[in-house]
Amino acid sequence: MAQSVVVQVGQCGNQIGCCFWDLALREHAAVNQKGIYDEAISSFFRNVDTRVVGDGGSISKGKICSLKARAILIDMEEGVVNEILQGPLRDVFDSKQLITDISGSGNNWAVGYKVFGSLYQEQILEKLRKSAEHCDCLQCFFIIHSMGGGTGSGLGTFLLKLLEDEFPEVYRFVTSVYPSGEDDVITSPYNSILAMKELNEHADCVLPIDNQSLFDIISKIDLMVNSGKLGTTIKPKSLVTSSAEAVKKWHQRPFDAMNNIVANLLLNLTSSARFEGSLNMDLNEISMNLVPFPQLHYLVSSLTPLYTLADVNIPTRRLDQMFSDAFSKDHQLIRADPKHSLYLACALMVRGNVQVSDLRRNIERFNALLTKRPLAHCQTVP
């Protein structure tokens, strides 16, 4: 099985990345209860014998000793990275795969790209090469960053160019969090525009995320919970709940729930690379099937359900509703109404104990609807 490396850049990227690793560990722990280091875990984690000094402690088979995330943490401020290293996941990250500074980028794309990019280029390349050396078959890099901050937009896109030059054959998947119209950082629109140019030229796939869409989703579910419209109890550590906070604390730390949604998007996207399945798809098939031309690589993401109910069984009626919700603007992670847009291609990725016949029936149902609006759709990839 191929391996992937996650590069977390800036405050936003590191907070989302930390949430992703927490959820991934919980998911693998639930599936792999014998504690055996297998191919599924190796796709995103290394098994390290901490008793061995240096890089010779990697273990390819047998019992799990100490899992290390295939991750590189980059931030030009120390606050978030230090918080991660003092938190419950401190042992998951390799202390040699961190790059931090003190001053920060001052919400300025040019500082992140030009100043810190040149200053830390060799260190970044060294970390990337080291991560690649630990992989038997490096498949792709996942970059998580924001578009509004200086480090995320500047250094995050500088990193993309380095990856293209150093690893031209390895796919580059980018999760970019865009600022909302209410963002209080006056330079965030400029940072986003300048970073977009680099994304156009150097990324293979971009998953744009809109902060306003995340906030609207959280607000809607919060309203449903308080009004009692959700008939079944929401499962703890669900999509909208932080790994450390309960549902009742959403309003105290809303960014935790927002980060959790993005982390679950990545968790679901990478599930076929981490687990076996009857209809699994390879990660590189995403860009092969959904990107018709090199610069048309922005994929609109949608998630359903947006919470996990205590009842894990998925009846046929609920599955049909989930397919309908996937094409609803209320489930989009960027503000784009799919009913008034053009689909160049569409991929429906389903996880869980679902009958293939139900999937095919729903795909045929939507194909029948789309034939009535031929200009709004070009291709469906089940």
C-alpha positions in Angstrom: 0.0 0.0 0.0 1.3 3.5 -0.9 2.1 6.2 1.7 1.2 9.8 1.9 2.8 12.8 3.8 0.8 15.6 5.3 2.3 19.1 5.5 0.6 21.4 7.9 1.3 25.1 7.3 0.3 28.0 9.6 -2.1 28.2 12.5 -5.1 27.0 10.5 -3.2 24.1 8.8 -1.8 22.8 12.1 -5.1 23.0 14.0 -6.9 21.1 11.2 -4.0 18.7 10.9 -4.0 18.0 14.6 -7.7 17.2 14.5 -7.2 14.9 11.5 -4.5 12.9 13.2 -6.6 12.5 16.3 -9.6 11.2 14.3 -7.3 8.9 12.2 -5.8 7.4 15.3 -9.3 6.7 16.8 -10.5 5.2 13.6 -7.5 2.9 13.2 -7.7 1.9 16.9 -11.4 0.9 16.5 -10.6 -1.3 13.4 -7.2 -2.6 14.5 -7.9 -3.8 18.0 -5.0 -6.3 18.1 -2.4 -3.5 17.8 -0.7 -4.9 14.7 1.2 -2.6 12.4 -0.4 -3.3 9.0 -0.5 -1.7 5.6 -3.6 0.4 6.5 -1.8 2.1 9.3 1.5 2.4 7.4 -0.2 4.6 4.8 -0.1 7.6 7.2 1.9 6.4 10.2 5.4 5.0 10.8 6.0 2.4 13.5 9.1 3.5 15.5 11.1 1.7 18.2 11.9 4.6 20.5 14.7 2.6 22.1 16.8 3.0 18.9 18.6 6.3 18.5 18.4 8.0 15.1 16.4 6.9 12.0 17.1 3.1 12.4 14.1 2.5 14.6 11.5 2.1 12.0 9.6 -1.3 12.1 7.7 -2.5 9.1 5.9 -5.5 10.7 4.7 -6.8 14.0 3.3 -5.1 17.0 2.8 -1.4 17.2 5.6 0.2 19.3 5.2 3.9 18.8 3.3 5.5 15.9 4.7 8.6 14.3 2.6 10.6 11.9 3.9 11.1 8.4 3.6 14.8 8.9 5.6 18.0 8.7 4.5 20.9 10.9 5.4 24.4 9.7 4.5 27.7 11.4 6.3 31.0 11.7 4.9 31.4 15.2 5.5 29.0 18.0 2.1 29.1 19.8 0.1 26.5 17.9 2.9 24.0 17.4 3.9 24.3 21.1 0.3 23.7 22.1 0.3 20.6 19.9 3.6 19.4 21.4 2.1 19.8 24.9 -1.2 18.2 24.1 -2.4 14.6 24.0 -0.9 14.0 20.6 2.6 15.2 21.5 4.1 11.7 21.0 2.6 11.3 17.5 4.7 13.9 15.9 8.4 13.6 15.2 10.2 16.5 16.8 12.7 16.5 14.0 10.0 17.3 11.5 9.0 20.7 12.8 9.9 24.1 11.5 9.0 27.2 13.5 10.0 30.8 13.9 9.1 33.5 16.4 8.1 36.7 14.6 5.3 35.4 12.3 4.4 36.6 8.8 2.2 39.5 10.0 -0.7 38.4 7.7 1.4 39.3 4.7 1.7 36.9 1.8 4.9 38.4 0.6 6.6 37.9 4.0 5.6 34.2 4.0 6.5 33.6 0.4 9.5 35.7 -0.2 11.1 36.2 3.2 10.4 32.9 5.1 10.4 30.9 1.8 13.9 31.8 1.0 15.0 31.6 4.6 13.7 28.1 5.3 13.9 26.6 1.8 16.7 24.2 2.6 15.2 23.1 5.9 11.9 22.4 4.3 13.5 20.4 1.5 15.4 18.4 4.1 12.2 17.6 6.0 10.5 16.6 2.8 13.3 14.3 1.7 13.4 12.7 5.1 9.7 12.0 5.0 10.0 10.6 1.5 12.8 8.3 2.6 10.6 6.7 5.2 8.0 5.8 2.5 8.2 2.5 0.5 5.9 4.0 -2.2 5.2 7.8 -1.8 1.9 8.5 -3.5 1.0 12.1 -2.6 1.5 15.1 -0.4 -1.4 16.6 1.4 -1.0 20.4 2.1 -3.3 22.0 4.7 -3.2 25.8 4.9 -5.3 28.9 5.0 -5.5 31.5 2.3 -6.0 34.5 4.5 -3.0 34.4 6.8 0.6 35.3 5.8 2.2 32.0 6.7 -0.5 29.8 5.3 -1.0 31.7 2.0 2.7 32.7 1.5 4.8 29.8 2.8 2.1 27.3 2.0 2.1 28.1 -1.7 5.9 28.5 -1.7 6.0 24.9 -0.5 3.9 23.8 -3.5 6.5 25.0 -5.9 9.3 23.2 -4.0 7.3 20.0 -4.1 6.7 20.3 -7.9 10.5 20.8 -8.5 11.7 18.2 -6.0 8.9 15.5 -6.4 7.4 16.2 -9.9 5.8 12.7 -10.1 4.1 12.8 -6.7 0.5 14.2 -6.5 -0.1 17.4 -4.6 -3.5 17.6 -2.9 -4.1 21.0 -1.3 -6.8 21.8 1.3 -7.2 25.6 1.3 -9.4 27.4 3.8 -10.6 30.7 2.4 -11.6 33.7 4.6 -15.2 34.8 4.8 -16.5 38.2 3.9 -16.6 39.1 7.6 -12.9 38.4 8.1 -11.3 41.1 10.3 -7.9 40.8 8.7 -7.8 43.6 6.1 -5.0 41.9 4.0 -6.8 38.5 3.7 -8.4 39.2 0.3 -5.0 40.2 -1.1 -3.3 37.2 0.4 -5.9 34.9 -1.1 -5.6 36.4 -4.6 -1.8 36.2 -4.6 -1.9 32.6 -3.3 -4.4 31.6 -5.9 -1.9 32.2 -8.7 0.4 29.7 -7.1 -2.4 27.1 -6.6 -3.3 27.4 -10.3 0.2 26.7 -11.4 1.6 24.1 -8.9 -1.3 22.1 -7.4 -2.8 18.9 -8.8 -6.0 19.1 -6.8 -7.4 21.8 -4.6 -10.2 21.3 -2.1 -11.4 24.9 -1.3 -13.1 25.4 2.0 -15.1 28.5 2.9 -15.1 29.7 6.5 -18.6 31.1 6.1 -19.9 27.8 4.8 -18.4 26.0 7.8 -19.9 28.5 10.2 -23.4 28.2 8.5 -23.2 24.4 8.9 -22.3 24.6 12.5 -25.0 27.2 13.2 -27.7 25.1 11.4 -26.9 21.9 13.3 -26.7 23.8 16.6 -30.2 25.1 15.9 -31.4 21.6 15.1 -30.0 20.1 18.3 -31.4 22.9 20.5 -34.9 22.6 18.8 -34.9 18.8 19.2 -35.3 18.2 15.5 -32.7 15.4 15.5 -34.6 12.4 16.6 -31.6 10.3 17.5 -28.8 11.3 19.9 -25.7 12.7 18.2 -22.7 10.4 18.8 -19.9 11.8 20.8 -16.8 13.0 18.8 -19.0 13.3 15.8 -18.4 15.5 12.8 -19.4 18.7 14.4 -18.0 18.0 17.9 -14.4 18.6 18.8 -12.3 15.7 20.0 -11.9 17.5 23.3 -15.3 19.3 23.7 -18.9 18.1 24.0 -21.8 19.3 22.0 -22.8 21.8 24.6 -19.5 23.7 24.2 -19.9 24.4 20.5 -20.6 28.1 21.1 -17.5 28.4 23.3 -15.0 27.1 20.7 -16.8 27.2 17.3 -13.5 26.8 15.4 -13.0 23.4 16.9 -16.2 22.2 15.3 -15.3 23.9 12.0 -11.9 22.3 12.0 -13.5 19.0 12.7 -15.6 19.2 9.6 -12.5 19.8 7.4 -10.6 17.0 9.2 -13.5 14.6 8.5 -13.4 15.6 4.9 -9.7 14.5 4.7 -10.5 11.4 6.8 -13.2 10.3 4.3 -11.1 11.3 1.3 -8.2 9.1 2.4 -10.2 6.2 3.7 -9.8 4.2 0.5 -6.0 4.6 0.9 -6.1 3.5 4.5 -8.7 0.6 4.4 -9.7 -2.1 2.1 -13.0 -2.0 0.3 -15.0 -3.7 -2.5 -15.1 -0.5 -4.6 -12.0 1.3 -3.4 -10.5 4.0 -5.5 -6.9 5.1 -5.6 -6.1 8.7 -4.6 -4.6 9.5 -7.9 -7.9 8.5 -9.6 -9.5 11.6 -8.0 -7.5 14.0 -10.2 -7.5 11.6 -13.2 -11.3 11.4 -13.2 -12.3 14.9 -11.9 -9.7 17.2 -13.4 -10.3 17.6 -17.2 -7.6 20.3 -17.7 -4.5 21.1 -15.5 -5.9 24.4 -14.1 -9.5 23.2 -13.7 -8.5 21.3 -10.5 -10.7 23.0 -7.9 -13.1 20.5 -6.4 -16.3 21.5 -4.6 -16.7 19.3 -1.5 -19.9 18.2 0.1 -20.4 16.1 3.2 -23.4 14.1 4.4 -24.4 13.4 7.1 -22.9 16.3 8.9 -23.2 14.5 12.2 -23.0 10.8 13.4 -26.1 9.4 15.0 -25.9 6.9 17.8 -27.7 4.4 15.5 -24.9 3.4 13.1 -27.2 1.4 10.8 -28.1 3.2 7.5 -31.6 2.3 6.3 -32.4 2.7 2.7 -34.6 5.8 3.2 -31.8 7.6 5.1 -29.3 6.7 2.3 -31.6 8.1 -0.3 -31.8 11.3 1.7 -28.0 11.4 2.0 -27.6 11.3 -1.8 -30.0 14.2 -2.1 -28.2 16.1 0.6 -24.9 15.7 -1.2 -26.2 17.9 -3.9 -27.7 20.5 -1.5 -26.0 23.9 -1.0 -26.4 23.5 2.7 -23.9 20.6 2.7 -21.3 22.3 0.5 -18.0 23.3 2.2 -17.8 26.3 -0.2 -20.6 28.7 -1.0 -21.7 27.4 -4.4 -25.2 26.3 -5.3 -24.9 23.1 -7.3 -28.4 23.5 -8.7 -27.3 26.6 -10.6 -23.8 25.5 -11.6 -22.1 23.3 -14.2 -20.8 19.9 -13.3 -17.8 19.0 -15.4 -17.5 15.8 -13.4 -18.9 14.4 -10.2 -17.6 11.7 -7.8 -19.8 10.2 -5.1 -17.6 8.5 -2.4 -19.6 6.4 0.1 -18.3 4.9 3.4 -20.0 2.3 5.6 -22.0 -0.8 5.4 -24.0 0.1 2.3 -25.4 -2.2 -0.3 -24.0 -1.7 -3.8 -27.5 -2.1 -5.3 -28.6 0.9 -3.3 -25.7 3.0 -4.6 -26.4 2.1 -8.2 -30.1 2.8 -7.7 -29.4 6.3 -6.4 -26.9 7.0 -9.2 -29.4 6.0 -11.8 -32.0 8.2 -10.0 -29.8 11.2 -10.3 -28.7 10.5 -13.8 -32.4 10.5 -14.8 -32.8 13.9 -13.2 -29.7 15.3 -14.8 -30.8 14.2 -18.3 -33.6 16.8 -17.9 -30.9 19.5 -17.5 -28.1 18.4 -19.9 -26.2 21.7 -19.8 -25.7 21.3 -16.0 -23.8 18.1 -16.1 -21.2 16.4 -18.2 -20.1 13.2 -16.4 -20.8 11.1 -13.3 -18.1 9.0 -11.7 -19.7 6.6 -9.2 
